[in-house]
């Protein structure tokens, strides 16, 4: 999928394995560990980024505040 230009976003919560999220995401910046109370907000932000992006150029900068390293 990576070679086809598909951005893979991995979102986990609770006891999710951050390293696994990073492994399956397109990049470390596309892996997010959030609290269960942030799920709705996270998907709202993803939807907004998709709407604002053009073509295959998905920008995830607006979601970076969810990343917990």
C-alpha positions, 0 to 999 in steps of 0.5 A: 500500500505504501508504494501506491501512495496510500497514507496509513494512520494507526490510532490506538488507545488504552494499552495499545502497543505504540511500537506496533502502531509505528510499525503499521503506520506509514511513518512515526508521525502517523502513529497516535496513542490517545485516551479513549476520551479523545477518539471522537476528536481524533477522527474529527481531525483526521476527517478535516485533514482529509477534506483539506488535503489535495490528491495524495498529499495528506498533511498530518501536522494538525494531528501531531498533538495526539502523538504520545512518545 
